[in-house]
């Protein structure tokens, strides 16, 4: 199978560089929009107007590669529930990258277990109540699960965009200067 090459389509209004949009497609498939921030769209528009199509496409490829480098797998720690072995409990706000150092992962694990131990290992999933004639809750029942601290588990949370630091700015290649050719002049001197 040969190398698949994307075709880029850049559209926008000439006097408004922030209106430029970029789409890319593989031959035979419908085009997809490239998600760009307003600043990136403005930069694409400026490059397209001043340096041409190739410079704008180069900038779009640069930003796509930067996104790919910054997308990382994220995970957290949790515990299985005693009542239902297929259920688990975790803190969704406490995450780290899958390639994080061991000290960072241990800190996340200890924080999750400390938070769950503060509640005695009981986590409320939902609450039900009956209402009286004045719409006041009576007979409140909570649906809870108990955490089994002997069964910890790693929970993958998908992929997230994580910026480690600022990206190198994009520098478009300079257009090659036109070769200067001397003007051909007719020899107007009298011939003998």
C-alpha positions, 0 to 999 in steps of 0.5 A: 500500500502506498503512502497516504497523502492528505489534501488540505483545503483552506478557505476564508475571506481575504480581509478577515484572516480569523475567518480562515478554515482548514479541512483535510481529506484523503482521496475518496473520503469526505473532508474533515475540519481541522480544529484550530483555535482563533489565534491559529486560524488567524495565523493560517490566514496571515500566512496564506495571504502573505506567503502562500498556500504551502506556508499555511499548510506547513503551519497546519502540519506543525500544529497537528504534530504539536497536538499529537506530541501533547496527547497523553494517556491518563489514568487514576487509581480506585478500588472495587466495591464489596457489593458488586465486584464489577463496580469500582470507586475512584476520584475522577479529579485525581489523575496522572499520565500513564508514564508519570514517575512512580512517586507521582503515581504513589501520591495519587494512590495515597490521596485516593485511598485517604479520601475514601477512608475518611468516609469509612469506605462508604460512598453514596451513589444516589438518594431517594425520598418520599414527599409529604403533603407540603413537599418536604422529604420524608423517609430518605434512603441512600444507595451506597457501596462499600469500598474493598481496600484489599482490591485496588485497581488502575483505571484508564481515563482515556487521552487528554491534551497535556502541555508540558511546556511551550512549543517552538514557534513555527517559522515558514521557509522563506521564498527563494528570491528571484534570480536577478537577470540583467535587462537586455538592451539594444546596442544603439551605437552607430555601426560602421 
